[in-house]
Amino acid sequence: MRRYSEVVLNGHPDKFCDILADRIIRHAYKTDPEAYTQVEVSVWSDQLFFTGGVATRERLALDLKKLIIETGDEIGYTRNNHIDASQYKISDHICWMTDDPGKWSGFVNDQAIVIGYAGYDMKTGFLPPEHYASWFFREKIIMELKSGNLQEQGPDGKILVMMDENGDEWRIKTFLLTLQLQENCSFTDFTFACNKACQVAFVQLQQADVRWKGDWKDIQVLINPNGPLVNGGSDGDNGQTGRKLVMDYYGPRIPLGGGALYGKDLTHIDRLGSYAARKYALELMALGAKEAMITICYAPGMNVPLDITLRTDIKPHVDPYSFFDFNEMRSLINCNDLSYDLDKLGSFYNSQLSFNNPGNVQRRNQ
């Protein structure tokens, strides 16, 4: 069976916007553990636009300019790069409110369809293998950009993996990397270094899981097939929060269901429901399921789901209607979900349950 998946690096303008939006939410939660934040970020050239609303009981002291520079430094938008985060011009249209956040966060205030999935095993992060592989290569490339042979290249880039899955034999057929490079860099040397870094990552992937078969020399490797990418980031493309939905969920094989995660408050039903659905699916895997996928429908003003469809091979351990009651999910929110490592698998996958104790979810930090 042919499988596909694609991810982008942190320097991609869409992902840059996602990160900035979540950083604003994180600051709001530090000011008020019950804060409510809905923000959108967009970028083009040297222009950054912020919209939405933030409600905290105390005034939120946040320096957007400082936040942008700190985030840019972390991902590689520095003075040595084509994009310098310190040069962005900011248009702030966020409604900064000092008010009771419960007006918006205390109930289901939107309709939603959310889908949770878990399958395969720990070696794939309970994700489809093609999506796990894309994230694996992403992490290795980011490491190379920071301290390896690709240091100071990037940070904008995209990865695409095309593979064949035949039972327990997985073979990558095509690997595509498009990566930003420094203007004074030899394109030949750059592509050689990229190929070497990806080959090393492939060997590490095989060492961790014997189901990955084949040799790197037999894979069609495409590196910047459109030529040198110098004007990366927002100088080459516009960016906006929430445009990498397939990447943020499970890849193209699993239905999306819900809306964007980034920029939405942890109590917003799209995000809250999606996190809970993933956790429920992981619990079923921990209890012996071969695969689990759950679909939940919500209506505004109704804290209990309209409908739940569960596809798995074992009996549910917890009544799903109780598990996905809004008040129950909200009581289990963990603010640490907003402190995820940008270089590794995102918060949606990693801030999940301990498999030694299914159901052990940290309660909301107060």
C-alpha positions in Angstrom: 0.0 0.0 0.0 1.4 3.4 -1.0 1.5 5.9 1.8 2.4 9.6 1.9 3.1 12.3 4.5 4.5 15.8 4.6 5.7 18.1 7.4 7.4 21.6 7.5 10.2 22.9 9.6 9.7 25.6 12.3 11.1 28.3 9.9 8.2 27.8 7.5 6.0 30.9 7.8 2.8 28.9 8.6 4.6 27.1 11.5 6.2 30.4 12.6 2.7 31.8 13.0 1.5 28.7 14.9 4.3 29.0 17.3 3.8 32.7 18.0 0.0 32.1 18.6 0.7 29.4 21.1 3.4 31.5 22.8 0.7 34.2 23.4 -1.7 31.7 24.9 1.1 30.4 27.2 1.8 33.9 28.4 -1.9 34.4 29.1 -2.1 31.2 31.1 0.9 32.3 33.2 -1.0 35.5 34.1 -4.3 33.8 34.7 -4.6 29.9 34.9 -8.2 30.3 33.7 -7.4 32.7 30.8 -9.2 32.5 27.5 -7.3 33.2 24.3 -8.2 33.0 20.6 -5.6 34.5 18.3 -4.6 34.4 14.7 -1.2 35.4 13.3 -0.3 36.0 9.7 2.9 37.1 8.1 4.1 38.4 4.8 7.5 39.9 4.0 8.5 42.1 7.0 4.8 42.5 8.2 3.3 40.5 11.1 -0.4 40.8 11.8 -2.1 39.7 15.1 -5.9 39.4 15.5 -8.3 37.8 18.0 -9.0 38.2 21.7 -7.4 37.6 25.0 -9.3 37.7 28.4 -7.5 37.6 31.7 -8.6 38.8 35.1 -5.4 40.8 35.5 -3.8 42.9 32.8 -1.6 40.8 30.6 1.8 42.4 30.4 3.2 41.0 27.1 5.8 42.6 24.9 4.9 41.3 21.4 8.2 42.6 19.9 10.2 40.8 22.5 8.2 37.6 22.0 8.8 37.7 18.2 12.5 38.2 18.5 12.9 35.5 21.2 10.9 33.0 19.0 12.8 34.1 15.9 16.1 33.5 17.7 15.0 30.0 18.8 14.0 28.9 15.3 16.8 30.7 13.4 15.4 34.0 12.2 18.5 35.9 13.1 20.7 38.6 11.6 22.8 36.0 9.9 19.7 34.7 8.1 17.7 36.1 5.2 14.9 36.8 7.7 15.7 38.8 10.8 12.9 38.6 13.3 14.0 41.9 14.9 13.0 43.7 11.7 9.3 42.7 11.7 6.8 45.5 11.7 3.8 44.6 13.9 0.1 45.2 13.4 -1.5 44.4 16.7 -5.3 44.1 16.4 -5.8 41.7 19.3 -8.6 42.7 21.8 -6.7 42.6 25.1 -9.5 42.3 27.7 -9.3 42.5 31.5 -12.4 40.4 32.2 -13.7 37.1 33.6 -12.5 34.5 31.1 -15.3 32.2 32.2 -17.7 34.0 29.9 -16.0 32.1 27.0 -14.2 29.2 28.6 -16.9 27.7 30.9 -18.9 25.9 28.3 -18.8 24.5 24.7 -19.0 27.7 22.7 -18.6 26.3 19.2 -19.6 23.3 17.2 -17.0 20.7 16.3 -16.2 17.3 14.9 -13.0 15.9 16.4 -11.2 12.6 15.6 -8.7 10.8 17.8 -6.4 8.0 16.5 -3.8 5.7 17.8 -2.3 2.6 16.0 0.7 0.5 15.4 3.0 0.7 18.5 5.4 2.8 20.6 8.1 2.7 17.8 5.9 4.8 15.6 4.6 7.0 18.4 1.3 5.2 17.8 1.0 7.1 14.5 0.9 5.9 10.9 4.5 5.0 10.0 4.7 7.4 7.1 3.7 10.3 9.4 6.1 9.2 12.1 8.9 9.0 9.6 8.3 12.5 8.4 8.5 13.8 11.9 11.6 11.7 12.6 13.4 13.2 9.6 12.2 16.7 10.6 13.8 16.4 14.1 17.1 15.1 12.6 17.2 17.9 10.0 16.6 20.5 12.7 19.4 19.0 14.8 21.7 19.3 11.8 20.7 22.9 11.3 21.7 23.7 14.9 24.9 21.8 15.4 25.7 19.6 12.4 26.9 19.9 8.8 23.9 22.0 7.9 24.6 24.6 10.7 23.3 28.0 9.8 21.3 26.8 6.9 17.5 26.9 7.0 15.4 27.4 9.0 12.6 27.2 6.4 12.0 23.8 4.9 9.6 21.0 4.0 9.8 17.2 4.0 7.8 14.7 2.1 7.9 10.9 2.5 6.4 8.4 0.1 6.6 4.8 1.2 5.2 1.3 0.5 3.7 -0.6 3.4 3.5 -4.4 3.0 2.7 -5.9 6.4 5.8 -5.5 8.5 7.9 -4.4 5.6 8.1 -0.6 5.1 10.1 0.8 2.2 10.6 4.5 1.5 10.3 5.0 -2.3 10.8 8.8 -2.5 12.2 11.3 -0.1 11.9 15.0 -0.8 13.6 17.8 1.1 13.2 21.4 0.3 15.5 23.5 2.5 16.5 27.1 2.7 20.2 27.8 2.3 22.6 30.8 2.8 23.1 33.0 -0.3 26.9 32.5 -0.3 26.7 28.7 0.0 27.7 26.3 -2.8 24.5 24.6 -3.9 26.5 21.4 -4.8 28.0 21.3 -1.3 24.6 22.1 0.2 22.8 19.2 -1.6 25.6 16.8 -0.7 25.4 17.8 3.0 21.6 17.4 2.9 21.8 14.0 1.4 24.4 12.8 3.9 22.3 14.1 6.9 19.2 12.4 5.6 21.0 9.1 4.9 22.3 9.1 8.5 18.8 9.8 9.7 17.5 6.9 7.6 20.0 4.5 9.1 19.0 5.6 12.6 15.3 5.0 11.7 16.2 1.5 10.6 18.2 0.8 13.7 15.3 1.8 15.9 12.7 -0.3 14.0 13.6 -3.3 11.8 10.4 -2.9 9.8 12.1 -0.1 7.7 13.7 -2.0 4.9 15.9 -1.2 1.9 19.0 0.9 1.2 19.3 4.6 0.9 20.8 4.2 -2.6 17.6 2.7 -3.8 15.4 5.6 -2.6 14.6 8.4 -5.0 16.1 11.4 -3.1 15.0 14.9 -4.2 16.7 17.9 -2.6 15.6 21.3 -3.6 14.5 20.1 -7.1 13.4 23.7 -7.9 16.9 25.0 -7.2 18.4 27.1 -4.4 15.9 28.5 -1.9 17.4 31.6 -0.5 14.5 33.9 0.3 12.8 31.5 2.7 10.4 32.3 5.5 8.0 35.2 5.0 10.1 36.7 2.3 9.2 33.9 -0.1 5.7 32.9 1.1 3.0 34.2 3.3 2.1 32.4 6.5 -1.0 32.0 8.7 -2.0 30.2 11.8 -3.7 26.8 11.3 -2.8 26.0 7.7 -0.8 22.8 8.5 -3.7 20.8 9.7 -2.6 17.5 8.1 0.8 17.8 9.7 -0.6 18.7 13.1 -2.9 15.7 13.3 -2.1 12.3 11.8 -1.0 12.8 8.2 -3.3 12.5 5.1 -4.4 8.9 5.9 -6.5 9.6 8.9 -9.5 12.0 8.5 -9.0 15.4 10.0 -12.4 16.0 11.6 -11.7 19.0 13.8 -10.3 22.5 13.1 -6.9 24.0 13.9 -5.1 23.4 17.2 -2.6 26.3 17.3 -3.9 29.7 18.3 -7.0 28.2 20.1 -7.4 28.2 23.8 -7.0 24.9 25.6 -10.7 25.0 26.5 -11.8 25.5 22.9 -13.7 22.4 21.8 -11.6 21.9 18.7 -8.4 21.7 20.7 -9.8 20.2 24.0 -11.8 17.5 22.2 -8.9 16.6 19.9 -6.4 16.2 22.8 -8.9 14.2 24.7 -9.7 12.0 21.7 -6.0 11.2 21.2 -5.7 10.4 24.9 -8.7 8.1 24.8 -7.3 6.2 21.8 -3.9 5.9 23.5 -5.6 4.4 26.6 -7.3 1.8 24.4 -3.9 0.9 22.9 -2.4 0.6 26.3 -5.2 -1.9 27.2 -4.5 -4.1 24.2 -6.3 -2.6 21.2 -4.6 -3.1 17.8 -6.0 0.2 16.6 -8.4 2.9 17.8 -10.2 5.7 16.1 -12.9 7.8 17.7 -15.1 10.5 16.2 -17.0 13.0 18.4 -19.6 15.6 17.5 -20.3 18.7 19.6 -22.9 21.4 19.5 -22.6 24.9 21.0 -24.0 25.2 24.5 -24.2 21.4 25.0 -21.4 20.0 27.2 -22.2 16.3 26.3 -21.4 15.2 22.8 -24.1 14.9 20.2 -22.7 11.6 19.0 -19.7 9.4 19.4 -18.5 6.7 17.0 -15.7 4.3 18.2 -13.8 2.0 15.9 -11.6 -0.5 17.8 -11.3 -4.2 18.6 -11.7 -4.0 22.4 -14.5 -3.0 24.7 -14.1 0.6 25.9 -12.7 0.9 29.4 -14.5 4.1 30.2 -17.9 5.3 29.1 -17.0 7.7 26.2 -19.9 10.0 26.9 -18.6 10.6 30.4 -15.0 10.9 29.2 -15.9 13.5 26.6 -18.1 15.6 28.8 -16.8 19.1 28.5 -16.5 19.7 32.2 -14.6 16.5 32.7 -12.2 17.2 29.9 -11.7 20.8 31.1 -10.8 19.6 34.6 -8.0 17.6 33.1 -6.3 20.4 31.2 -2.6 20.6 31.7 -1.0 24.0 31.0 2.3 22.2 30.3 0.9 21.2 27.0 1.9 24.7 25.9 5.6 24.2 26.8 6.4 21.6 24.1 9.8 21.3 22.5 9.7 22.9 19.1 12.4 20.5 17.7 10.6 17.3 18.6 7.2 15.8 18.0 4.7 18.5 18.9 2.5 18.8 22.0 -0.4 17.0 20.4 1.5 13.7 20.3 4.0 14.0 23.2 2.0 15.5 26.1 -0.1 12.4 26.5 -0.8 9.7 29.0 1.7 7.5 30.8 1.2 3.9 29.5 2.1 2.6 33.0 -1.1 4.0 34.3 -3.9 4.6 31.8 -6.2 7.4 32.9 -3.4 9.2 34.8 -3.8 12.7 33.4 -2.4 15.6 35.3 -5.0 18.1 36.4 -4.9 21.7 35.4 -2.1 23.6 37.0 -3.4 26.2 39.4 
